[in-house]
């Protein structure tokens, strides 16, 4: 997968690699994701989805009886395939570098993830909203994301703690503060007309001070 591939492109790639999903169904799912992200779930109709996918509206209804069923079909592979794939690639390409200082790690991860959030904000808002209200998606996400964090981020945190570069807190707590701080930019971007990437220096400084050894 290319480094600059966004979530929607990754979604299409995963669908294409899945031999169980017919081409027309792939088109419907990809069109649904794009329209949900562009104009919101409530404002998107099955007629618009069918037109975007290049299929008859009846084709959509034959497979998905309601929009909620369609949304569930879009989100399921996100949680089980797309996000784990993206997290793994992020871990190998960014997190796994041999950082020597807290600043190097925080700057590299923050700049990379804020750029990712900037590029994929609309899709991430849909995903976060649904994960927050749907226990099944939340459970699936945790089951897939937790091992990836433990295998990729936690060893880096342990190494920096051993070097006296990082506060000696549980890795899960440090990860929470890092990830949570960056995700709040999604909310801020809805309220303040500011490029998410512009927040990078402030967030880096905030995290670097907050995670300094006691």
C-alpha positions, 0 to 999 in steps of 0.5 A: 500500500502506498504511503499516501493512500487514504482510508477510502483508497485502503478500503477499496484495496481491501474490498478488491482483495476479498474474493467473497465480495462481488464487484457491484457490491464493492462499488456500493460499499465504496460509494456509500463510504464516500457519500457518508463522509462527504454529506453525512449518513442522514443526508445520504439516500440510497438513490444517491449511493446507487448513482455513485456506484453506477448500479440500479437502486434495486441492486442496493436494496436486494443486498441491504434492506436499510441504510443502517444495514449498509452502514454496518456492512461498510464499518465491519471491514474497517474494524477488522481489516482496514484499520488493523492494516493501516495501524500495522503499516504505521507501526512498521514505518513510523513507530518502529524507528529507533528513537533516542529521545522523547521529543523525536518519538512524539514529533514523528508520531504526532506529525504523521498522525495529525496529517492522517487525521487531516486527510481522513477527518470525515471518515474518522468522524463516522467511525468514531461516532459509531464505535462510541455508540455500538458495543459490537464495533467497539469490542471488535475494534479493541480486540484488533487494535490492542495487540497492534499497539502492544506489539508496535508502540509499547516496546518503544515506550519501554525503551524510552522509559529505560533510558529515562526519557519517558515518565514511568506510567503504564504504557496503556495510559501513555498511549491513551494520552497520545492518541486522545490528544491528537483525536481531539483535533477532530472535534476542534476542527469542527468548531475552529476554522484551522488546519489540523496540521497547524496544531502540531507544534502545540500538541508536540510541546504539550505531550513532551512536557506531560510525558517527561520523567517525574 
